[in-house]
Amino acid sequence: MKLSIVIVNYNSGKVLTTCLSSIFRETQECVFEVTLVDNASTDGSVEDVERNFPRVRIIRNNDNRGFAAANNCAIRDAAGEYVLLLNPDTEILDGALQKTVAFMEGKPEASIAGCRLLYGDGTQQPSVRGFPSMLSAFLDATFLYLLLPGNYMMRGKGVAVFDPTRAQEVDWVIGAFFMIRKSLIDRIGLLDEQFWIYGEEVDFCHRAKKAGFQTWYFPDAAVTHFWAGMTEYNLRVIVWLHFGVKLYVDKHYSGLRKFVIIYLRYLGAALRVVVYPLAGCVTLKPRLFVKAYYYGVALFKLLTQHWRYRVNDAGIVTPWTEYL
């Protein structure tokens, strides 16, 4: 078995059918298995998979266990030399899976790989990030990244120079398409289940780099990712992203760097509570007022939920379960 594909489903609807159809259509030169881990969906999507994709193995969880824990359910039994964590809201293009496997076969130093992600309209989606730093946190919090339009990926994400057409080593790639050598998992362990969603991939890449392994971006493979992200003004996304960063920084950083990055997150949320309503008045976009409210909720949660990374994962209570 060359490749084990893991998809976590929570009420993904018809996009899940699009994703699975593209896997079987575009992956003809690689022996693979597909495992769907369902986090207690109620929209009938799992039943659709049972009827239409008999080759897919299904693991049913009794409740929503989050992204990291659900992936781990399948990773533990994965038979492939490579494990691909794939979002259900994706569509594989032009043999992307087998291309990425071939790339990693020819580059043994690449232990994790991400591909070129595209929005639904075909434009490129930023999929590469730098590890959080004081500089990137400051640029993001204060909107100063807007003064750097010439830098493709800067935008407060910690990457000053990035060529999206060239394969290259990077700090981390987002988890929508996240291919891992199974041997790396055997060395550094599974995803950290203290991350409910968002942050688990940067944590995994950080652990890999610390252990001497590399993460690579591979642009010759392309996948459509239908995620609208922050443009959807989703309360859960905004809260989860803030807590994911807080947990990562709390786990890996210490001293002044830890203090500065966390409090810059607070500053960034506070500024958005003020700036977005002003921008809404100027642009006549009422949804900016809604987004300001969501950042206000995130700031309130950050200041009132005293949740810290725990070395012992027994008895963990996540502060965002009310948003599931």
N, C-alpha and C positions, 0 to 999 in steps of 0.2 A: 504493500500500500504506500503510494507516494504522498498523497495529500489527504488530510482530514479537514473538512470544512465544517465550522460550527456557526450556527445562526441562532441568536436569541430572539424569541418572538414574544411580544406583548401587544395583542390587538393590532397587528400590522396590516390586516385587511388584504386588499388585492395586490399591494406592492410586493407581498411575500411571494405570490404566484409569479410575478414578473421576475423576481430575483432567482427563484429556483429554475424557472424555464430557461433563463439565460445561462445558468451554470451548466445544465445538461446540454444545451445547444452549443456552447462555446468551449467546452472542455472535452476534447476528443482524443488528445494525445497524452493523457495523464490518468493513471489509475487513482480514483478518489472515492471517498465516502462523504456523506452529508449527514450531520446530526442537527436536528432542530430541537432546541431547548425552549419549552413554552412556559412562561411565567404566569400561568392561570389566566389565559386569554378567555374572553367571553364573546368574541365577535365571529366565531365559526371558522377562523382562519386555519386552525389545526385540523379540523375536519376536512377542509378543502385539500390540505396537503395529504391527508390519509387517502383520499379518493384519487387524487391526480398524480401523486409522486410516491409510488410504493417503495422506491429505493431509499427514501429518506427515513432514517431512524429518528424516532420521536421520544424525547424525555419530557414528561409532564411534571411540573412542580405544582404543589397544592396552593402556593401563594407566590406573589411577585418577590423574588429573591434578589432582584437587582442584576446589573449587567455582569459584574465580575463573578459573583457566585454562580450565576447560571452558566456562564462559559466554562467555569471550572468543572461543572457536572459532566460536561462532554470531554473536556481536555483530559481528564483522568483516564478515560478509556480510549483515547484516540490512538489509532493504529498507524497513522501516517508518519513518514519521516518529517513532514512539515504540517503545521497546524495553521489554518487560516480562520481568523475571527472576522466574520463578514456580517455587516448590518443587513437587516431584511429590506431596507429601503434603497437597495442598490441594484444595478443591472450590469452584468459582465459584458464587456465589449471586446470583440476581436481576439478571443483566446487569451484574455488577460491572466487567467489563473496559471495556465501552463507556461506562459511567457515568464511570469514571476518565479515559478519553480525553476525553470531553466536558468534564469538569471542567478538565483541563489546557488544552483548546482555549480555554476561557473565561477562563483565568487564566494569561496568558503569563509571569508572573513565576515560576510553578511549573515548575522544571526536573526535579525528582524528586518522585514522589508515592507514598505508601503508603496502604492502605485500612484499614478496620476488620477485624481478625482475630478469629475466634471459635474457641474450643476445640470439640471434638467434641460436647460437651454443650450448646453454644449460649452459654456464658458468654464474656465478652470476654477476649481475650488481650492483655496489654501488648505493644504493637508500636512504641512511640515511646520514644526514649531521648535523653538529653542527652550531649554530648561528655564524656568522662571528665574529672573535676576532682578536686582534692585533697579537697574536701568530700564528693563522692559516693563516692570511694574509701574515705574514713574511715568514713562511715555504713555502707557495705556490709561493710567488714572487721570492724567492731565490733558488728554486729547492731543498731546504734542506729536504723536505719530502722524497726525494729519498734515504736518509740515514736511513730511518725508515721502512725498508721492513717488519719487524716483526709485525708492527701494521696494521691490515687489512684495516682499514678505515682512517688512519691518513691523508696521502697524501694531507696535507694542507687544509683538509675539516673540521677541528675542532673537530674530534672525535678521541680520543687517544686509547680508549679501546672499542671494539665492538665485540660481539659474534653473527654472522649471523644466528646461529641455535636457538637462544633463543628470545622469546617475551620479549620486554623491552620498557620502556619509553625512548623517544629520543627527541631531539630538533625539528627536522622537517624531513619530508619525501618528496621526489620529486613528482611532480604533475602528473606523468604518470598514477599513481593509487593512488587516494587521496579520502578516504572515510571519510565523515563528518556526525556527528549527526545533523539533521535538527534543533534541539533545540539550538545547538551551533551557527548556522547561525542566528537564531532569537535573540541570545544574543549579538553577536559581529558584525553582519552585513555581507555583501557580500564580495567578493574579491575586492581588491582595483584596480580600473580600470586605475590608473596612471601607473601601471605595464603593459606594452604592452604584453610581454611574458618573462618568467624567472624572478623569484623574488616574484611573487604573492603568491606562496605557503609558502615560508619562512616568508613572511610578515604575512600571515594568521595564521601560527603556533605561531609566536611571539605574535600576538594579543591575541590568545587563551591562551597561557601560562601566559601572563600578567593579564588576567582575571581569572586565577585560573584553567584552563583546561589543559588536558594532550594529548600529541601525542604519539602513540605507533607504534612500528614495530612488524608485525605478520608474522613469517616465514613459518607457516604451509600452507599458501595460496601462490601459485606461478603463475606468469603471465610472458609470454614472451614479452619483449619490444624490438622491432626491430630497435631502435634508435641507430645510430652509433656515434652520438654526436661529440665530438671534433676531433675524428679520421677522420672525413670526411672533415676537413679543410674548414669548411663552414664559409664564411665571416659574414653572418647574425647571425649565432649562436655566434660567438666570440664577435661581437659588442653588441648583445642583452644581453649576459651574463654579460659583463662589465657594461653596463648601469643599468641592474637589480640590481647588487650589489651596485652600486653608489646610486641609488634611495633608496634602503633599508637602507643603512647606513645614508644617508641624512635625512631619515624620523625618524629613531629610535635612533640614537646615537648623541652625542654632545661632545664638548670639544676635549681633546687630543685624545681619542679613535677614534672619527670620523675623525679627521685630519690624524692620522697615517694610518688607514685602507685604506682611499681613496688614499693617496699618495703611499702606498705600492702596490695598484693596478696599479698605473702609473709605478712604478718601475718594477713590474712583466712583464707588457707589453713591456717596453723598453728592459729588459734583453732578452726577447724572440725574439725581432727584431734582436738582436746580436747573441744569442746562436743558434737559429735554422739554420741560414745559415752555421755556423761553423759545426754543426752536419750534415747538408746536404752534406758538402764537405767530411766529414769523412766516412759517411755511404753510400754516393752516392745515396741519396734519394732526387730527385729534388723537391718533394712536400713540403719538409721542407722550401724551399725558399718561396713557395707560402704562407705557414702558417705564416712565418715571416712577409710577406707583410700584411696579414690580421691583425696581431697584431699591426702593424704600423698604419693601418687605425683606429683600435680601440683606440689606444693611441691618435691619432690626434683628433678623435671625443671627447674623454674624456677631452682633453685640450681646445678644441675650442667650444664645445657645453655647454654653461653655463645653464644647465637645473637642476632645483632644485625641490624637492618635494613641492607640493602645498597643503595646507590644504583645500582650496576651489578648487574643480575640474572643475569649469567653465572655458571654454576657453583653455583647456590643448592642447598643441601642442607637440607631441612626436618627438624627434630628429631623430628617425630611420625609419620614414615612407618611405624614399627613398630606403630602403632595402627590402620592402615587395615583 
